[in-house]
Amino acid sequence: MKLSALIFAAALAGCATGSLPATQHLDAAALDARIEALMAREHVVGMAMAIIDHGEITRVSAYGLRNRENALPLQTDTIMYGASITKAAFSYMVMQLVDEGRIDLDRSIAEYLPRPLPEYEDYTDLAGDERWRQLTPRILLTHRSGLANMRFLEPDQKLRFHFTPGEHYAYSNEGIWILQIVLEQGLGLDVGAEMQRRVFDRFGMTRSSMQWRDDFASNLADGYAMDGTFEPHDHRDNVAAAGSMDTTIADQARMWQGMLAGEGLSPAARAEWVRAQFPIRTAQKFPTIQFFNTTDTRGEASNLSASFVGETWNGPNDLYFSKGGHNDWTGNLVVCAERRQRCLILLGNSVRAEMIYPEIVQLVLGDTDFPFWWIYPELQNDQR
């Protein structure tokens, strides 16, 4: 029996016993077969994957359907939601501005904005609370603003601080949007144009954009919720630094390859982008405000720290970092090993793909010590 077949058999045996060995050397056919079996098991409509090894793109593939109703296949150039993976690209762009001396990570946003934040229409809720002046780009990029993930999740749908900025970790789209306002109103930048020039064009991402493009319409992925409900791909006309990127798996492979290599950044800025900035001690990632001060008593997530890219941690023989992207019909995940320059990029137009990501990460990267239950509460019973 060939070595690859032996490894694949071992992987299947591991699945049967509830655990998987570190099988990073599956051949292409064996890996495809395993992924297709996992997708069938969890009723995943469509998923795409890219692998980077020692800084080189070694695999770009797509599985399943971009539209189940019309039996349209998902392809490597199919437009998919980037969702919150957008934040990693946005922070990479911000670090270019840091390199150029145009923004300081530790200066108050009050020093950049031409008028106080509460005087802007979207932030009048913060009038009378001067804690907004404590916000800095570093605090905003590491989700320590004290604001809810999104204001519509508040009982009265009004923005407020739940803790003094910088004191705790609580994931917040609102914080990223404030930094976007700083760049646009304080520095006079067009964030969409800067992302296009500094990230998408730099890395040859010809089918990625922060806004809808008409040429995307002929090959795009619709979405599917946990119960299989269909959600059509919408046209996002507004640039949103927290998650408006449309992209493809082929473009994501090029983006993460470039960001792994630090293209466009000084070595110091690239190191700062991935560096552990603030320890994460929350019992779960979501809901964000409900969990910001609820430490997991077993310490299972204590290896994670907030970083500009997402989450960073010291794992088996490497420094790892990760970024996810999620909504009710989208499940994306990137996990990278820094010193080995290895990266696994997963995009799902079916949120059920998140159910199989721990097993795919294990198959491709081996043990990473990432607490998947922390980001995917539906996996808690399996992962704890």
C-alpha positions in Angstrom: 0.0 0.0 0.0 1.3 3.5 -0.9 2.3 5.8 2.0 -0.5 8.3 1.1 -3.1 5.5 1.3 -1.7 4.4 4.6 -2.0 8.0 5.9 -5.5 8.4 4.6 -6.5 5.1 6.2 -5.0 6.4 9.5 -7.1 9.6 9.2 -10.3 7.5 8.7 -9.4 5.4 11.7 -8.9 8.5 13.7 -12.3 9.8 12.7 -13.8 6.5 13.8 -12.3 6.9 17.3 -13.3 10.5 17.6 -9.8 12.0 17.2 -7.6 12.8 14.2 -3.8 12.3 13.9 -1.7 15.1 12.4 -2.0 14.0 8.7 -0.5 17.0 6.9 0.7 14.8 4.0 -2.5 13.5 2.5 -2.3 13.4 -1.3 -4.8 15.5 -3.3 -7.2 12.7 -4.0 -7.3 11.5 -0.4 -7.8 15.0 0.9 -10.6 15.7 -1.6 -12.3 12.4 -0.6 -12.1 13.2 3.1 -13.5 16.7 2.6 -16.3 15.6 0.4 -17.2 12.9 3.0 -17.2 15.6 5.8 -19.4 17.9 3.7 -21.9 15.1 3.0 -22.0 14.3 6.7 -22.8 17.8 7.7 -24.9 18.8 4.6 -22.5 21.6 3.6 -23.7 23.1 0.3 -20.4 24.6 -0.8 -16.9 25.2 0.4 -13.5 26.4 -1.0 -10.0 25.8 0.3 -6.5 27.0 -0.3 -3.2 25.8 1.3 0.0 27.7 1.5 3.1 25.7 2.5 6.5 27.3 3.2 5.2 30.5 1.6 4.0 28.9 -1.6 0.5 28.3 -2.7 0.2 24.5 -3.1 -3.5 24.0 -3.3 -6.6 25.9 -4.4 -9.8 23.9 -4.7 -13.6 24.3 -4.6 -16.3 21.7 -3.6 -20.0 21.5 -3.8 -22.4 24.1 -5.2 -22.5 27.9 -5.4 -26.3 27.7 -5.9 -28.1 24.5 -4.9 -31.4 25.4 -6.5 -29.8 25.6 -10.0 -27.1 23.0 -9.4 -24.4 25.5 -10.2 -20.9 24.3 -9.1 -18.7 26.4 -6.8 -15.4 27.2 -8.5 -12.1 28.7 -7.5 -13.0 32.0 -9.2 -16.6 32.1 -7.7 -17.3 35.3 -5.8 -17.9 34.6 -2.1 -18.3 36.8 1.0 -15.1 37.7 2.7 -17.1 38.6 5.8 -14.8 39.4 8.7 -11.7 38.2 7.0 -12.0 41.7 5.6 -10.7 42.9 9.0 -7.4 41.2 8.5 -6.9 42.8 5.1 -8.0 46.2 6.6 -5.5 46.0 9.5 -2.7 45.1 7.0 -3.6 48.3 5.1 -3.5 50.3 8.3 -0.1 49.0 9.1 1.1 50.4 5.8 -0.1 53.8 7.0 1.7 53.2 10.2 4.9 52.5 8.3 4.4 55.8 6.4 4.0 57.7 9.6 0.4 58.8 8.6 -1.2 57.2 11.7 0.1 56.4 15.2 -1.3 53.2 16.8 -1.3 54.8 20.3 -2.6 58.3 19.6 -6.2 59.2 20.6 -8.6 59.3 17.7 -9.5 62.8 18.9 -6.1 64.0 17.5 -7.2 62.9 14.0 -10.8 63.7 13.8 -11.7 67.3 12.7 -14.5 67.3 15.2 -15.5 65.2 18.3 -16.8 61.7 17.5 -20.3 62.3 19.0 -20.8 65.2 16.6 -20.9 62.7 13.7 -24.4 61.5 12.9 -23.8 57.9 13.6 -22.2 58.5 17.0 -24.5 61.0 18.7 -25.4 58.3 21.2 -21.9 58.8 22.8 -22.6 62.5 23.5 -21.6 63.3 27.1 -19.3 60.3 27.5 -15.8 61.4 27.1 -14.4 57.9 27.1 -14.4 58.0 23.3 -11.2 60.1 23.6 -9.4 57.1 25.0 -9.9 55.2 21.8 -6.7 54.6 19.8 -6.1 52.6 16.6 -4.4 49.9 18.6 -7.4 49.6 21.0 -9.9 49.5 18.0 -7.9 46.9 16.0 -7.7 44.6 19.0 -11.4 44.8 19.9 -11.1 46.6 23.2 -13.3 49.6 22.4 -16.0 48.7 25.0 -18.7 48.9 22.4 -21.1 46.1 21.4 -20.4 44.0 18.4 -23.1 46.0 16.5 -25.4 48.5 17.9 -28.6 46.8 16.7 -27.8 44.1 19.2 -28.3 46.5 22.1 -31.8 46.4 23.7 -32.5 50.0 22.6 -30.2 49.8 19.5 -28.1 52.7 20.9 -24.3 52.8 21.1 -22.7 52.9 24.6 -19.5 51.9 26.3 -19.7 48.8 28.4 -16.3 49.2 29.8 -13.4 51.8 29.7 -11.7 51.4 26.3 -8.6 49.2 26.5 -9.6 47.3 29.7 -11.1 44.2 28.2 -11.5 42.2 25.0 -14.9 42.1 23.4 -15.1 41.7 19.6 -16.7 44.7 18.0 -17.5 45.6 14.4 -18.4 49.0 15.7 -14.8 49.6 16.8 -13.5 48.8 13.3 -16.0 51.2 11.7 -14.8 54.0 14.0 -11.3 53.4 12.7 -12.6 53.6 9.2 -14.2 57.0 10.1 -10.8 58.1 11.4 -9.1 57.3 8.2 -11.8 58.9 6.1 -12.5 62.0 8.1 -9.2 62.5 9.8 -6.8 61.5 7.1 -9.0 62.2 4.1 -8.6 58.7 2.7 -11.0 56.7 0.6 -10.9 53.4 2.4 -12.2 51.4 -0.6 -9.6 52.9 -2.9 -6.8 52.4 -0.4 -7.8 48.7 0.0 -7.9 48.3 -3.7 -4.5 49.8 -4.2 -2.6 48.6 -1.2 -4.1 45.1 -0.9 -6.1 43.8 -3.8 -3.9 45.3 -6.6 -0.7 44.6 -4.7 -1.5 40.9 -4.4 -3.0 40.4 -7.9 -6.5 39.9 -6.6 -8.5 40.7 -9.8 -11.8 39.4 -8.5 -11.9 41.1 -5.1 -13.5 44.4 -4.1 -14.9 46.3 -1.1 -17.9 47.1 -3.2 -20.2 45.2 -5.6 -19.0 45.0 -9.2 -21.3 44.1 -12.0 -18.8 41.6 -13.5 -19.3 39.5 -10.3 -22.9 38.6 -11.2 -22.1 35.8 -13.6 -20.3 33.6 -11.1 -21.1 34.2 -7.5 -22.1 32.1 -4.5 -25.4 32.4 -2.8 -25.6 31.5 0.9 -27.2 28.8 3.0 -28.1 29.0 6.7 -27.7 26.3 9.3 -31.2 24.9 8.5 -30.4 25.1 4.7 -32.4 28.2 4.1 -31.4 30.0 0.9 -30.0 33.6 1.1 -29.2 35.3 -2.2 -25.8 37.1 -2.6 -26.5 40.8 -2.1 -24.9 43.8 -3.8 -22.8 45.6 -1.1 -22.5 49.2 -2.3 -21.1 50.7 0.9 -17.5 50.1 1.9 -17.3 48.5 5.3 -13.9 47.9 6.8 -15.4 45.3 9.1 -16.7 43.0 6.4 -17.7 44.2 2.9 -15.1 42.4 0.9 -16.3 40.2 -2.0 -13.5 37.8 -3.0 -12.6 34.3 -4.4 -10.6 31.5 -2.9 -7.9 32.0 -5.5 -7.6 35.7 -4.6 -7.5 34.8 -0.9 -4.7 32.4 -1.5 -2.7 35.3 -3.1 -3.6 37.7 -0.3 -2.5 35.4 2.5 0.6 34.4 0.7 1.5 38.1 0.3 0.6 38.9 3.9 2.6 35.9 5.2 5.6 37.3 3.3 5.1 40.8 4.6 4.9 42.4 1.2 4.4 46.1 1.4 5.3 46.3 5.1 8.5 46.8 7.0 9.7 43.8 9.0 8.8 45.7 12.2 5.3 46.5 11.0 4.7 42.9 9.8 5.8 41.5 13.2 3.5 44.0 14.9 0.6 42.9 12.7 0.7 39.3 14.0 2.1 40.0 17.5 0.0 39.0 20.6 -1.3 42.4 21.8 -3.8 41.6 24.6 -4.7 38.3 26.4 -8.1 36.9 25.7 -9.8 35.4 28.8 -13.4 35.2 27.7 -15.5 32.0 28.0 -16.7 32.5 24.4 -16.2 34.9 21.6 -19.9 35.5 21.0 -22.1 37.1 22.3 -19.4 39.7 22.8 -20.6 42.0 25.6 -22.3 39.2 27.5 -19.0 37.3 27.7 -16.3 40.0 28.0 -15.9 39.5 31.8 -16.8 35.8 32.1 -13.5 34.0 32.3 -13.5 30.3 31.4 -12.5 28.7 34.7 -10.8 25.8 32.9 -8.5 28.2 31.1 -9.0 26.4 27.8 -8.9 29.7 25.8 -6.1 31.3 27.8 -3.6 30.6 25.0 -5.3 33.2 22.8 -4.4 36.8 22.5 -5.9 39.6 20.4 -3.7 40.7 17.5 -4.3 43.0 14.6 -4.8 40.0 12.3 -7.3 38.3 14.6 -6.2 35.8 17.3 -2.6 34.8 17.9 -1.3 32.0 20.1 1.7 29.9 20.9 0.8 26.4 19.7 2.8 23.2 19.1 6.2 24.2 17.8 5.0 27.4 16.2 3.3 30.8 16.6 -0.2 30.5 15.1 -2.7 33.2 14.1 -6.3 32.9 12.9 -9.1 35.0 11.5 -12.7 33.9 11.0 -15.6 35.4 9.1 -19.2 34.6 9.9 -22.8 35.5 9.3 -26.0 33.4 9.3 -25.1 31.9 5.9 -21.3 32.3 5.7 -18.5 30.4 7.5 -14.9 31.4 6.8 -11.7 30.5 8.6 -8.0 31.1 8.1 -5.4 29.4 10.3 -1.7 30.0 9.8 1.6 28.8 11.3 4.0 31.7 11.3 7.4 30.2 11.4 6.6 27.4 8.9 4.8 29.9 6.7 1.8 27.5 6.4 -1.7 28.7 5.9 -5.1 27.0 5.5 -7.9 29.2 4.1 -11.5 28.0 4.1 -14.5 29.8 2.7 -18.0 28.4 3.0 -21.2 29.8 1.4 -23.0 27.4 3.8 -22.5 28.2 7.5 -22.7 24.5 8.2 -19.1 24.4 6.9 -18.0 25.6 10.3 -19.0 22.2 11.7 -16.2 20.5 9.8 -13.5 23.1 10.0 -11.8 21.6 13.1 -11.3 18.3 11.3 -10.0 19.9 8.1 -7.5 22.0 10.1 -6.3 18.9 11.8 -6.0 17.1 8.4 -4.0 19.9 6.9 -2.1 21.6 9.7 -2.1 18.9 12.4 -2.5 19.9 16.1 -2.7 23.7 16.5 -4.2 23.9 20.0 -6.9 26.3 18.7 -10.1 26.2 20.9 -12.7 25.9 18.2 -15.5 25.7 20.7 -14.6 29.3 21.7 -15.5 30.7 18.3 -18.1 28.1 17.3 -20.4 27.6 20.3 -22.3 24.8 18.5 -19.2 22.7 18.8 -18.8 23.0 22.5 -20.1 19.6 23.3 -17.6 18.0 20.9 -14.6 20.2 21.6 -14.5 20.6 25.4 
